[in-house]
Amino acid sequence: MALAEEALRRQLGKYKFRDLTIEELKDVSKTYPNFTFSMNTYTFKDGSQKDLLNFSGTVPVKYGNSYNIPVRLWILDSHPFAPPICFLKPTANMGIAVGKHVDARGRIYLPYLQNWSHPKSTLTGLIKEMIAKFEEELPLYSLSSSDAARQSELLSYIAKITEGETDMKSRSKTGRNEGCFNKITVVGAGDLGIACVLAVAAKDVADKVVLLDLSEGAAKGGTMDLEIFAVPNVEISKDFSASADSKVVVLTVNSLGNAQTYLDVIQSNVDLFRGIIPAVSHYSQNAVLLVASHPVEVMTFVSWKLSSFPKSRVIGVGANLDSERFRYILTNLLKAEVLAKDAWVIGEQGEDKVPSWTSCNVAANQTEAMAARNSREKVANRAMEVLKGKGQRSWSVGLSVADLVDSILKDKRKVHSVSTLAKGCCNINSEVFLSLPCVLGTSGVIEMVRLEEDPLVQEKLQSSAGSIHDLQQQLTL
C-alpha cells in the first residue's frame, strides 16, 4: 500500500524519531505491499494505554505448502531504538501452535527482537527473520469446525491485544516438565552477569545455570573464557528459549547507550527491559525475578509491571550485601554481636540507605532505654562509616546474588534485606520498591519482617519513596 506520508506524519506527532520511523515504514510498504497501517490504542500489562502505530498483513511462509501467516506489529514511540511488539493475528479457523517463538497469546519472540539495536536492526530485517523462523516451525494450524466456533469468541479478545490476561487454550508443542530440577538464568554477560554465574556455580546451588549473552557478535571476554574452561553445568546462549523453566531469573543488564541525563539513562534501561522481561516471563512463568540492574529500586518496579508477576516473585538485590557487611562490621570489628543479630540496612541503595533493627533490645526502664538507644546509634553510625568505604564490585554483588538464589531454591525461609513492594509499610502509599527485611523461599517473598518503630527511619524511607515515585512517573513503560 502507498503510504499517505503527510497523514502519517500527523499521526506520529508524539513519536520521538518520526522521520526515521517513516523511512522504515516506506521500506516495509515497498517490500510487503499487503500491510495496512493504522493508529490504535495498545493496552500494556500494567493496564496503561497508549496510542501506537501498528501494521497488519500476511507474511509468506513455505512449510511444505505455501501459507500466508497473518501478523500485527506495534511500533513503540521510541522506535527505532526499541523493538516493536509482535503478535500473530489468526482468523477464526486458525489455532495458535505454542512453540519456541510463539506463546499462547500469540505474541512472537525472536532473537532479532531480543538483540534489537539501531541502526543494524530494521523492520524489514525483522519480518525476514520472522518468515525464516516460521518456516522452521509453523505458528498456526487449521481448526475443525467445532474448534473454529470456540476460537471466534476468543479472537475478539486477541484483537484488543491486551497482554497477559487471556485464558485461551492453545496446542503446545513443548510439553516441558518443571519437576524439581533447579535451573536458573542470568540475563546479561557483562562483568556482573559472569560474576553471578561463577558465584552460583561455586556455591553449587543450581543444577544448571544459563547465561544469556545479549551482546552483539561472537562471544568475547568472559563468556569466551567460560566456554574455554568449561565451567560445569553452565550453558551460554543468545536465545531466550534456553531459559525455559528457570526457577530464578537474575537480571544484570544495563543499557550502554549515549543517554545525556540520569533520566535518559534509566529510560534506556526501561526500553531494554521491554524486550527482555516479556520473553523471560513467557519461558519461565513460575520463576522468581531477581533484579540486579541499576537503579535497582526502579528496575525492580519496571520488571514487576512488565511481567505481571505477583509482587512476591519480583525482588531486587537491594541492601542484602550492605546488611551482611553491616552485621559483620558490628560483630567482628566493633565487637557488638548482640546488636548485630537484628541489624539491617534498609531503604534504597546508595547514600540514602539507613540502619534499622527488627526487634528492640533495650531496657524496659525509660532512662536506661534511651541510654541504650543512644549507645546503639553511636555504634551503628561507626559501622555505617566503615561500610561507606566498601565499594560494590561485581564479584561482591555476585556473591550476594548467589546467597539470595541459595535461599530461594532451597526454600531456606531466611531473612534478607531485598527490594520489595513497600506500599503499605511505614505509611508509604505509592507503588515503589525499597529494601526491607523479608523471609525468602521458593515463591520469593513469603513475608515481610516487622521493623522496630523509629520515626527517623520512617521519615527517611518515606523521603526515598517520594523521590523514587517522582522518578518513576517520568518514565515511559
The 8 nearest C-alpha neighbors of each residue, nearest first, counted from 0:
[[1, 32, 28, 33, 2, 34, 35, 29],
 [2, 0, 3, 28, 32, 29, 25, 4],
 [1, 3, 4, 0, 25, 28, 7, 24],
 [4, 2, 6, 5, 7, 1, 8, 0],
 [3, 5, 7, 2, 6, 8, 21, 1],
 [6, 4, 8, 7, 3, 9, 2, 10],
 [5, 7, 9, 8, 4, 3, 10, 2],
 [8, 6, 4, 10, 5, 9, 11, 3],
 [9, 7, 5, 11, 6, 10, 4, 12],
 [8, 10, 6, 12, 7, 11, 5, 4],
 [9, 11, 7, 8, 12, 6, 38, 13],
 [12, 10, 8, 14, 9, 13, 7, 17],
 [11, 13, 9, 10, 14, 8, 17, 15],
 [14, 12, 11, 15, 76, 10, 17, 9],
 [15, 13, 76, 11, 17, 16, 12, 77],
 [14, 16, 77, 17, 76, 13, 78, 12],
 [17, 15, 19, 14, 18, 20, 78, 77],
 [16, 18, 20, 14, 19, 15, 11, 21],
 [17, 19, 21, 20, 16, 22, 8, 23],
 [20, 18, 22, 21, 17, 16, 23, 79],
 [19, 21, 17, 23, 18, 22, 24, 16],
 [22, 20, 24, 18, 23, 19, 17, 25],
 [23, 21, 25, 19, 24, 20, 18, 26],
 [24, 22, 26, 20, 25, 21, 27, 19],
 [23, 25, 27, 21, 26, 22, 28, 20],
 [26, 24, 28, 22, 23, 27, 29, 21],
 [25, 27, 29, 23, 24, 28, 30, 22],
 [26, 28, 24, 30, 25, 29, 31, 123],
 [29, 27, 32, 25, 31, 26, 30, 0],
 [28, 30, 26, 27, 32, 31, 25, 0],
 [29, 31, 27, 28, 32, 26, 123, 25],
 [32, 30, 28, 33, 27, 29, 34, 58],
 [31, 33, 0, 28, 34, 29, 30, 27],
 [32, 34, 31, 56, 0, 35, 57, 28],
 [35, 33, 56, 55, 32, 31, 54, 28],
 [34, 36, 54, 55, 56, 33, 0, 37],
 [37, 35, 54, 53, 34, 55, 52, 38],
 [38, 36, 53, 52, 54, 39, 35, 51],
 [37, 39, 52, 51, 53, 50, 40, 10],
 [40, 38, 50, 51, 41, 37, 52, 53],
 [39, 41, 50, 49, 51, 48, 42, 38],
 [40, 42, 49, 48, 50, 39, 43, 51],
 [43, 41, 48, 161, 47, 46, 40, 44],
 [42, 44, 46, 47, 45, 48, 41, 162],
 [45, 43, 46, 162, 305, 307, 163, 304],
 [44, 46, 304, 43, 47, 307, 305, 42],
 [47, 45, 44, 43, 42, 48, 161, 162],
 [48, 46, 43, 45, 42, 49, 44, 41],
 [49, 47, 42, 41, 43, 40, 46, 50],
 [48, 50, 41, 40, 51, 42, 47, 43],
 [49, 51, 40, 39, 41, 38, 48, 52],
 [52, 50, 38, 39, 49, 40, 74, 53],
 [51, 53, 38, 74, 37, 73, 39, 54],
 [54, 52, 73, 72, 37, 74, 36, 38],
 [53, 55, 36, 35, 72, 71, 34, 37],
 [56, 54, 71, 34, 35, 70, 72, 36],
 [55, 57, 34, 69, 33, 70, 35, 71],
 [56, 58, 69, 68, 67, 70, 59, 33],
 [57, 59, 68, 67, 60, 69, 130, 56],
 [60, 58, 67, 66, 68, 57, 61, 130],
 [61, 59, 66, 65, 134, 130, 67, 62],
 [60, 62, 65, 64, 134, 63, 66, 59],
 [63, 61, 64, 134, 65, 60, 137, 66],
 [62, 64, 61, 65, 134, 66, 60, 137],
 [63, 65, 62, 61, 66, 60, 67, 134],
 [64, 66, 61, 60, 62, 63, 67, 59],
 [67, 65, 60, 59, 68, 61, 64, 62],
 [66, 68, 59, 57, 58, 60, 69, 65],
 [67, 69, 57, 58, 66, 70, 59, 60],
 [70, 68, 57, 88, 56, 87, 89, 67],
 [71, 69, 87, 88, 86, 55, 56, 57],
 [70, 72, 55, 86, 54, 85, 87, 88],
 [71, 73, 85, 53, 54, 84, 83, 86],
 [74, 72, 53, 84, 83, 52, 85, 75],
 [73, 75, 83, 52, 53, 51, 72, 78],
 [76, 74, 77, 78, 83, 51, 73, 81],
 [75, 77, 14, 78, 15, 74, 51, 13],
 [76, 78, 75, 81, 80, 15, 79, 14],
 [79, 77, 80, 81, 75, 76, 74, 20],
 [78, 80, 81, 117, 77, 20, 82, 19],
 [81, 79, 78, 117, 77, 116, 82, 115],
 [80, 82, 78, 79, 77, 270, 83, 75],
 [83, 81, 112, 115, 84, 80, 78, 79],
 [84, 82, 74, 73, 75, 85, 72, 81],
 [85, 83, 73, 72, 82, 74, 86, 75],
 [84, 86, 72, 107, 106, 71, 83, 73],
 [87, 85, 106, 71, 105, 107, 70, 88],
 [86, 88, 70, 105, 89, 69, 71, 106],
 [87, 89, 70, 69, 71, 86, 90, 105],
 [90, 88, 93, 87, 69, 91, 94, 95],
 [89, 91, 93, 92, 88, 154, 151, 69],
 [90, 92, 151, 147, 93, 150, 89, 154],
 [91, 93, 147, 142, 90, 141, 94, 150],
 [94, 92, 141, 90, 142, 89, 140, 91],
 [95, 93, 140, 139, 142, 141, 96, 169],
 [96, 94, 139, 169, 97, 138, 105, 140],
 [97, 95, 138, 170, 139, 171, 98, 169],
 [98, 96, 171, 102, 101, 103, 170, 95],
 [99, 97, 101, 100, 172, 173, 96, 171],
 [98, 100, 101, 240, 97, 173, 108, 102],
 [99, 101, 108, 98, 107, 109, 102, 97],
 [102, 100, 107, 98, 97, 106, 105, 99],
 [103, 101, 97, 105, 104, 106, 98, 107],
 [102, 104, 105, 97, 169, 95, 167, 101],
 [105, 103, 102, 106, 165, 167, 162, 157],
 [104, 106, 87, 86, 102, 103, 101, 107],
 [105, 107, 86, 104, 102, 101, 85, 87],
 [106, 108, 101, 85, 86, 100, 105, 109],
 [109, 107, 100, 101, 106, 278, 112, 110],
 [108, 110, 111, 112, 100, 113, 107, 129],
 [109, 111, 113, 112, 238, 114, 108, 237],
 [112, 110, 109, 114, 113, 115, 125, 128],
 [113, 111, 115, 109, 110, 114, 82, 274],
 [112, 114, 110, 111, 115, 274, 109, 275],
 [113, 115, 111, 112, 110, 213, 116, 215],
 [116, 114, 112, 120, 113, 111, 82, 117],
 [115, 117, 120, 119, 118, 114, 80, 81],
 [118, 116, 119, 120, 80, 79, 115, 121],
 [117, 119, 120, 116, 121, 79, 80, 115],
 [118, 120, 117, 116, 121, 115, 124, 114],
 [121, 119, 117, 116, 118, 115, 124, 122],
 [122, 120, 124, 123, 125, 119, 118, 23],
 [121, 123, 125, 124, 126, 23, 27, 120],
 [122, 124, 126, 125, 121, 27, 127, 26],
 [125, 123, 121, 127, 122, 126, 128, 120],
 [126, 124, 122, 128, 123, 127, 129, 121],
 [125, 127, 129, 123, 128, 124, 130, 122],
 [126, 128, 124, 130, 129, 125, 123, 131],
 [129, 127, 131, 125, 130, 126, 132, 124],
 [130, 128, 126, 132, 127, 131, 133, 125],
 [129, 131, 133, 127, 128, 132, 60, 134],
 [130, 132, 128, 134, 129, 133, 127, 135],
 [133, 131, 135, 129, 134, 130, 128, 136],
 [134, 132, 137, 136, 130, 135, 131, 129],
 [135, 133, 131, 132, 62, 136, 60, 61],
 [134, 136, 132, 133, 137, 131, 62, 130],
 [137, 135, 133, 134, 138, 132, 98, 99],
 [136, 138, 133, 139, 134, 135, 62, 96],
 [139, 137, 96, 95, 136, 133, 101, 97],
 [140, 138, 95, 96, 94, 137, 93, 141],
 [139, 141, 94, 93, 142, 96, 95, 138],
 [142, 140, 93, 92, 94, 143, 139, 147],
 [143, 141, 92, 147, 93, 146, 94, 144],
 [142, 144, 146, 145, 147, 141, 92, 148],
 [143, 145, 147, 146, 148, 142, 92, 149],
 [146, 144, 148, 147, 143, 149, 142, 150],
 [147, 145, 143, 149, 148, 144, 142, 150],
 [146, 148, 92, 150, 144, 145, 149, 142],
 [147, 149, 145, 146, 150, 151, 144, 152],
 [150, 148, 146, 147, 151, 152, 145, 153],
 [149, 151, 147, 153, 152, 148, 91, 146],
 [152, 150, 91, 154, 153, 148, 149, 147],
 [153, 151, 150, 154, 149, 155, 148, 156],
 [152, 154, 150, 155, 151, 156, 157, 167],
 [155, 153, 157, 156, 151, 152, 150, 158],
 [156, 154, 158, 153, 157, 152, 151, 159],
 [155, 157, 154, 158, 159, 153, 160, 161],
 [158, 156, 154, 160, 159, 155, 153, 161],
 [157, 159, 155, 156, 160, 154, 88, 161],
 [158, 160, 157, 156, 161, 155, 41, 42],
 [161, 159, 157, 158, 162, 41, 42, 156],
 [160, 162, 42, 159, 43, 163, 164, 157],
 [163, 161, 44, 164, 160, 43, 104, 42],
 [162, 164, 165, 44, 161, 307, 104, 306],
 [163, 165, 162, 166, 161, 44, 104, 167],
 [166, 164, 167, 163, 104, 162, 156, 161],
 [165, 167, 168, 164, 104, 103, 163, 153],
 [168, 166, 165, 169, 103, 153, 104, 150],
 [167, 169, 166, 170, 103, 95, 165, 171],
 [170, 168, 95, 103, 171, 96, 167, 97],
 [169, 171, 96, 97, 95, 172, 168, 94],
 [172, 170, 97, 173, 96, 169, 174, 98],
 [173, 171, 98, 174, 97, 170, 96, 99],
 [172, 174, 175, 171, 98, 97, 99, 176],
 [175, 173, 172, 171, 176, 98, 177, 170],
 [176, 174, 173, 177, 244, 243, 172, 178],
 [175, 177, 178, 174, 244, 179, 173, 180],
 [176, 178, 244, 175, 179, 180, 245, 246],
 [179, 177, 176, 180, 181, 175, 244, 182],
 [178, 180, 181, 177, 182, 176, 246, 206],
 [179, 181, 178, 182, 206, 177, 207, 205],
 [182, 180, 205, 206, 179, 246, 207, 183],
 [181, 183, 207, 245, 246, 205, 206, 208],
 [184, 182, 245, 247, 208, 246, 248, 209],
 [183, 185, 209, 248, 208, 242, 210, 249],
 [184, 186, 249, 210, 248, 250, 211, 209],
 [187, 185, 211, 250, 251, 249, 210, 184],
 [188, 186, 252, 192, 212, 251, 211, 189],
 [189, 187, 192, 212, 193, 211, 190, 210],
 [188, 190, 192, 191, 187, 193, 252, 221],
 [189, 191, 193, 192, 194, 393, 188, 221],
 [192, 190, 393, 194, 193, 189, 195, 251],
 [193, 191, 188, 195, 189, 187, 194, 190],
 [192, 194, 196, 190, 195, 191, 188, 197],
 [193, 195, 397, 191, 394, 197, 192, 196],
 [196, 194, 397, 198, 192, 193, 197, 199],
 [197, 195, 193, 199, 194, 198, 200, 192],
 [196, 198, 200, 194, 195, 199, 201, 193],
 [197, 199, 201, 195, 398, 200, 196, 401],
 [200, 198, 401, 202, 196, 201, 197, 195],
 [201, 199, 203, 197, 198, 202, 196, 204],
 [200, 202, 198, 203, 199, 197, 204, 196],
 [203, 201, 199, 204, 200, 198, 401, 405],
 [204, 202, 200, 201, 205, 199, 206, 198],
 [203, 205, 202, 405, 199, 206, 200, 408],
 [206, 204, 181, 207, 182, 203, 208, 183],
 [207, 205, 181, 182, 180, 232, 204, 208],
 [206, 208, 182, 232, 205, 233, 183, 209],
 [209, 207, 233, 183, 184, 182, 232, 234],
 [208, 210, 184, 234, 233, 235, 185, 211],
 [211, 209, 235, 185, 184, 186, 234, 212],
 [212, 210, 186, 236, 237, 187, 235, 213],
 [211, 213, 188, 237, 187, 214, 236, 210],
 [214, 212, 237, 187, 211, 114, 215, 188],
 [215, 213, 212, 216, 114, 188, 187, 218],
 [214, 216, 213, 217, 114, 218, 212, 116],
 [215, 217, 214, 218, 219, 213, 212, 114],
 [216, 218, 219, 215, 214, 223, 222, 212],
 [219, 217, 223, 222, 216, 220, 212, 214],
 [220, 218, 223, 222, 217, 221, 224, 216],
 [221, 219, 223, 222, 224, 218, 225, 189],
 [220, 222, 224, 223, 225, 219, 193, 190],
 [223, 221, 225, 224, 220, 218, 219, 226],
 [222, 224, 219, 226, 218, 221, 220, 225],
 [223, 225, 227, 221, 226, 222, 228, 220],
 [226, 224, 222, 223, 228, 227, 229, 230],
 [225, 227, 229, 223, 224, 228, 222, 230],
 [228, 226, 224, 225, 229, 223, 230, 222],
 [227, 229, 225, 226, 230, 224, 223, 231],
 [230, 228, 226, 227, 225, 231, 233, 224],
 [229, 231, 233, 228, 225, 232, 226, 200],
 [232, 230, 233, 229, 200, 207, 234, 208],
 [233, 231, 207, 208, 230, 206, 234, 200],
 [234, 232, 208, 231, 209, 230, 207, 235],
 [235, 233, 209, 210, 208, 236, 232, 207],
 [236, 234, 210, 209, 211, 233, 212, 237],
 [235, 237, 211, 238, 212, 210, 234, 241],
 [236, 238, 212, 211, 213, 239, 235, 110],
 [239, 237, 240, 236, 241, 110, 211, 242],
 [240, 238, 241, 242, 237, 278, 279, 211],
 [239, 241, 242, 238, 243, 282, 99, 100],
 [242, 240, 239, 243, 238, 236, 209, 211],
 [243, 241, 240, 239, 184, 245, 209, 244],
 [244, 242, 282, 283, 240, 241, 245, 239],
 [245, 243, 283, 177, 282, 246, 242, 182],
 [244, 246, 183, 182, 247, 283, 243, 242],
 [245, 247, 286, 183, 182, 287, 181, 244],
 [248, 246, 287, 183, 286, 245, 288, 249],
 [247, 249, 184, 288, 183, 185, 289, 287],
 [248, 250, 185, 289, 290, 186, 184, 288],
 [251, 249, 290, 186, 291, 252, 185, 292],
 [250, 252, 292, 291, 187, 192, 186, 191],
 [253, 251, 187, 292, 250, 186, 254, 189],
 [254, 252, 268, 292, 255, 251, 293, 271],
 [253, 255, 268, 256, 267, 271, 252, 264],
 [254, 256, 253, 257, 267, 258, 264, 268],
 [257, 255, 254, 258, 267, 264, 268, 253],
 [258, 256, 259, 255, 264, 263, 254, 267],
 [257, 259, 263, 264, 256, 260, 267, 261],
 [258, 260, 263, 257, 261, 264, 262, 256],
 [261, 259, 263, 262, 258, 264, 265, 257],
 [260, 262, 264, 263, 265, 259, 258, 266],
 [261, 263, 265, 260, 264, 266, 470, 474],
 [264, 262, 266, 260, 258, 261, 265, 267],
 [265, 263, 261, 267, 258, 262, 266, 260],
 [264, 266, 268, 262, 267, 263, 269, 261],
 [265, 267, 269, 263, 268, 264, 262, 474],
 [268, 266, 270, 264, 265, 269, 254, 263],
 [267, 269, 271, 265, 254, 266, 270, 253],
 [268, 270, 266, 272, 271, 267, 265, 273],
 [271, 269, 267, 273, 268, 272, 81, 266],
 [270, 272, 268, 269, 273, 274, 267, 254],
 [271, 273, 275, 269, 274, 270, 276, 268],
 [274, 272, 270, 271, 275, 276, 269, 277],
 [273, 275, 272, 113, 271, 276, 277, 112],
 [276, 274, 272, 278, 273, 277, 279, 113],
 [275, 277, 279, 278, 272, 280, 306, 273],
 [278, 276, 280, 279, 275, 306, 281, 305],
 [277, 279, 281, 275, 276, 280, 282, 239],
 [278, 280, 282, 276, 281, 277, 283, 275],
 [281, 279, 277, 284, 283, 278, 282, 276],
 [280, 282, 278, 279, 284, 283, 277, 102],
 [281, 283, 243, 279, 280, 284, 244, 240],
 [284, 282, 244, 280, 243, 286, 245, 285],
 [283, 285, 280, 281, 286, 282, 244, 279],
 [286, 284, 283, 287, 246, 244, 245, 280],
 [287, 285, 246, 247, 283, 284, 245, 288],
 [286, 288, 312, 247, 443, 313, 248, 289],
 [289, 287, 313, 248, 247, 312, 249, 286],
 [290, 288, 249, 314, 315, 248, 250, 313],
 [289, 291, 315, 250, 292, 299, 249, 316],
 [290, 292, 251, 316, 250, 295, 315, 293],
 [293, 291, 251, 295, 290, 252, 253, 294],
 [294, 292, 295, 298, 291, 253, 297, 296],
 [293, 295, 297, 296, 298, 292, 265, 348],
 [294, 296, 293, 298, 292, 297, 299, 291],
 [297, 295, 432, 299, 298, 294, 433, 418],
 [296, 298, 300, 299, 295, 294, 301, 471],
 [297, 299, 301, 295, 300, 296, 302, 294],
 [300, 298, 302, 296, 301, 297, 315, 290],
 [299, 301, 297, 303, 298, 302, 432, 304],
 [300, 302, 298, 304, 299, 303, 305, 297],
 [303, 301, 299, 305, 300, 304, 306, 298],
 [304, 302, 300, 306, 301, 305, 313, 307],
 [303, 305, 301, 45, 302, 307, 306, 300],
 [304, 306, 302, 303, 307, 301, 44, 276],
 [305, 307, 308, 303, 304, 302, 280, 277],
 [308, 306, 304, 305, 303, 44, 309, 45],
 [309, 307, 306, 303, 310, 312, 313, 304],
 [308, 310, 311, 312, 307, 313, 303, 306],
 [309, 311, 312, 313, 308, 420, 303, 419],
 [310, 312, 444, 443, 309, 313, 442, 445],
 [313, 311, 287, 443, 310, 309, 288, 442],
 [314, 312, 288, 310, 311, 303, 287, 289],
 [315, 313, 289, 418, 419, 299, 290, 288],
 [314, 316, 418, 290, 317, 289, 299, 417],
 [315, 317, 417, 291, 290, 418, 319, 318],
 [318, 316, 417, 418, 434, 315, 319, 348],
 [317, 319, 321, 416, 320, 434, 322, 417],
 [318, 320, 416, 322, 321, 317, 417, 415],
 [319, 321, 323, 322, 318, 399, 324, 396],
 [322, 320, 318, 324, 323, 319, 325, 344],
 [323, 321, 344, 325, 343, 319, 324, 320],
 [322, 324, 320, 326, 325, 321, 327, 319],
 [323, 325, 327, 321, 322, 326, 328, 320],
 [326, 324, 322, 328, 327, 323, 321, 329],
 [325, 327, 339, 329, 323, 328, 324, 330],
 [326, 328, 324, 330, 325, 329, 331, 323],
 [329, 327, 332, 325, 326, 331, 330, 382],
 [330, 328, 333, 326, 335, 327, 339, 332],
 [329, 331, 336, 334, 335, 327, 328, 339],
 [332, 330, 334, 328, 327, 329, 333, 336],
 [331, 333, 328, 334, 329, 330, 327, 335],
 [332, 334, 329, 335, 331, 330, 328, 378],
 [335, 333, 330, 331, 332, 336, 329, 328],
 [336, 334, 330, 329, 333, 338, 337, 339],
 [335, 337, 330, 339, 338, 334, 329, 340],
 [338, 336, 339, 335, 340, 330, 341, 360],
 [339, 337, 336, 335, 340, 341, 342, 329],
 [340, 338, 326, 342, 336, 337, 341, 329],
 [339, 341, 338, 337, 342, 336, 326, 330],
 [340, 342, 356, 357, 339, 338, 358, 343],
 [343, 341, 356, 339, 340, 355, 326, 338],
 [344, 342, 322, 355, 354, 356, 345, 341],
 [343, 345, 354, 322, 353, 318, 355, 321],
 [344, 346, 434, 435, 353, 352, 318, 343],
 [347, 345, 434, 352, 433, 460, 353, 435],
 [348, 346, 352, 433, 434, 351, 349, 345],
 [347, 349, 352, 318, 317, 346, 351, 350],
 [350, 348, 351, 352, 347, 346, 387, 318],
 [349, 351, 352, 348, 347, 387, 353, 346],
 [352, 350, 349, 347, 353, 348, 346, 463],
 [353, 351, 346, 347, 350, 345, 348, 349],
 [352, 354, 345, 344, 346, 351, 355, 456],
 [355, 353, 344, 343, 345, 379, 352, 342],
 [354, 356, 343, 342, 344, 353, 345, 357],
 [357, 355, 342, 341, 358, 451, 343, 450],
 [356, 358, 450, 451, 341, 449, 342, 355],
 [359, 357, 451, 356, 360, 341, 450, 449],
 [358, 360, 361, 451, 357, 356, 341, 362],
 [361, 359, 358, 362, 338, 337, 371, 341],
 [362, 360, 368, 359, 371, 363, 372, 367],
 [361, 363, 368, 364, 367, 360, 371, 365],
 [362, 364, 365, 368, 361, 367, 366, 360],
 [365, 363, 367, 362, 366, 368, 369, 361],
 [366, 364, 368, 367, 369, 363, 362, 370],
 [367, 365, 369, 368, 364, 370, 362, 371],
 [368, 366, 370, 364, 369, 365, 362, 371],
 [367, 369, 362, 365, 371, 361, 366, 370],
 [370, 368, 372, 366, 371, 367, 373, 365],
 [369, 371, 367, 373, 372, 368, 374, 366],
 [372, 370, 368, 374, 369, 373, 361, 367],
 [371, 373, 375, 369, 374, 370, 376, 368],
 [372, 374, 376, 370, 375, 371, 369, 377],
 [375, 373, 371, 377, 372, 376, 370, 378],
 [374, 376, 372, 378, 373, 377, 379, 371],
 [375, 377, 379, 373, 374, 378, 372, 380],
 [378, 376, 380, 374, 379, 375, 381, 373],
 [379, 377, 381, 375, 380, 376, 382, 374],
 [378, 380, 376, 382, 381, 377, 375, 383],
 [381, 379, 383, 377, 382, 378, 376, 384],
 [380, 382, 378, 384, 379, 383, 377, 385],
 [381, 383, 379, 385, 380, 384, 328, 386],
 [384, 382, 386, 380, 385, 381, 379, 387],
 [385, 383, 381, 387, 386, 382, 380, 388],
 [386, 384, 382, 383, 387, 388, 381, 389],
 [385, 387, 383, 384, 388, 389, 382, 325],
 [388, 386, 384, 389, 385, 383, 390, 350],
 [387, 389, 386, 385, 390, 384, 383, 391],
 [388, 390, 386, 387, 391, 385, 324, 392],
 [391, 389, 392, 388, 387, 386, 395, 393],
 [392, 390, 395, 396, 393, 389, 394, 320],
 [393, 391, 395, 394, 390, 396, 191, 397],
 [392, 394, 191, 396, 395, 397, 194, 190],
 [393, 395, 397, 194, 396, 392, 398, 191],
 [394, 396, 398, 397, 392, 393, 391, 399],
 [397, 395, 399, 393, 398, 394, 400, 391],
 [398, 396, 195, 394, 194, 400, 395, 399],
 [397, 399, 401, 395, 198, 396, 400, 402],
 [398, 400, 396, 402, 397, 401, 320, 395],
 [401, 399, 397, 403, 402, 398, 404, 396],
 [400, 402, 199, 404, 398, 399, 403, 198],
 [401, 403, 399, 405, 400, 404, 398, 406],
 [404, 402, 400, 406, 405, 401, 407, 399],
 [405, 403, 401, 407, 406, 402, 408, 400],
 [404, 406, 402, 403, 408, 407, 204, 409],
 [407, 405, 411, 403, 404, 409, 410, 408],
 [408, 406, 440, 441, 404, 410, 405, 409],
 [409, 407, 405, 410, 441, 406, 404, 181],
 [408, 410, 411, 406, 407, 405, 441, 440],
 [411, 409, 440, 441, 407, 408, 412, 406],
 [410, 412, 406, 413, 409, 440, 407, 439],
 [413, 411, 439, 440, 438, 410, 414, 406],
 [412, 414, 411, 438, 439, 406, 415, 440],
 [413, 415, 438, 437, 436, 439, 412, 416],
 [416, 414, 436, 437, 417, 319, 438, 413],
 [415, 417, 436, 319, 435, 318, 434, 437],
 [418, 416, 317, 434, 316, 435, 315, 319],
 [419, 417, 434, 315, 317, 433, 314, 432],
 [418, 420, 432, 314, 433, 421, 417, 434],
 [419, 421, 432, 422, 431, 433, 310, 430],
 [422, 420, 432, 424, 433, 431, 419, 423],
 [421, 423, 427, 428, 424, 430, 429, 420],
 [422, 424, 427, 426, 428, 421, 425, 429],
 [423, 425, 426, 421, 422, 427, 428, 420],
 [424, 426, 427, 457, 423, 461, 460, 421],
 [427, 425, 424, 423, 428, 461, 422, 457],
 [428, 426, 422, 423, 425, 424, 429, 461],
 [429, 427, 422, 423, 426, 430, 424, 421],
 [428, 430, 422, 431, 427, 468, 464, 465],
 [431, 429, 422, 420, 428, 432, 421, 468],
 [430, 432, 420, 429, 421, 464, 468, 433],
 [431, 433, 420, 419, 296, 421, 418, 300],
 [434, 432, 418, 346, 347, 419, 421, 296],
 [433, 435, 418, 417, 346, 345, 317, 416],
 [434, 436, 416, 345, 417, 437, 433, 418],
 [437, 435, 416, 415, 448, 414, 447, 417],
 [438, 436, 447, 414, 415, 448, 446, 416],
 [437, 439, 414, 412, 413, 446, 445, 444],
 [440, 438, 444, 412, 443, 445, 413, 407],
 [441, 439, 410, 407, 412, 443, 442, 411],
 [440, 442, 407, 410, 443, 408, 409, 439],
 [443, 441, 440, 312, 444, 287, 445, 311],
 [442, 444, 312, 440, 439, 311, 441, 287],
 [443, 445, 311, 439, 446, 438, 437, 442],
 [446, 444, 438, 439, 443, 440, 442, 311],
 [447, 445, 438, 444, 437, 448, 439, 311],
 [446, 448, 437, 436, 438, 449, 445, 435],
 [449, 447, 436, 437, 450, 446, 357, 438],
 [448, 450, 357, 447, 451, 436, 358, 452],
 [451, 449, 357, 356, 452, 448, 358, 355],
 [450, 452, 357, 358, 356, 453, 359, 449],
 [453, 451, 450, 454, 457, 456, 449, 356],
 [452, 454, 456, 455, 451, 457, 355, 450],
 [455, 453, 457, 456, 458, 452, 459, 425],
 [456, 454, 458, 457, 453, 459, 460, 452],
 [457, 455, 459, 453, 458, 454, 460, 353],
 [456, 458, 460, 454, 455, 459, 425, 461],
 [457, 459, 455, 461, 456, 460, 454, 462],
 [460, 458, 462, 456, 461, 457, 463, 455],
 [459, 461, 457, 463, 462, 458, 346, 464],
 [460, 462, 464, 458, 459, 463, 457, 427],
 [461, 463, 459, 465, 460, 464, 458, 466],
 [464, 462, 460, 466, 465, 461, 467, 459],
 [463, 465, 461, 467, 462, 466, 468, 460],
 [464, 466, 462, 468, 463, 467, 461, 469],
 [465, 467, 469, 463, 468, 464, 470, 462],
 [468, 466, 470, 464, 469, 465, 463, 471],
 [467, 469, 471, 465, 470, 466, 464, 431],
 [470, 468, 466, 472, 467, 471, 465, 473],
 [469, 471, 467, 468, 472, 473, 466, 474],
 [472, 470, 468, 474, 473, 469, 467, 297],
 [471, 473, 469, 470, 474, 468, 475, 467],
 [474, 472, 471, 470, 475, 469, 262, 266],
 [475, 473, 471, 472, 266, 476, 470, 262],
 [474, 476, 473, 266, 269, 472, 270, 471],
 [475, 474, 269, 301, 270, 273, 305, 304]]
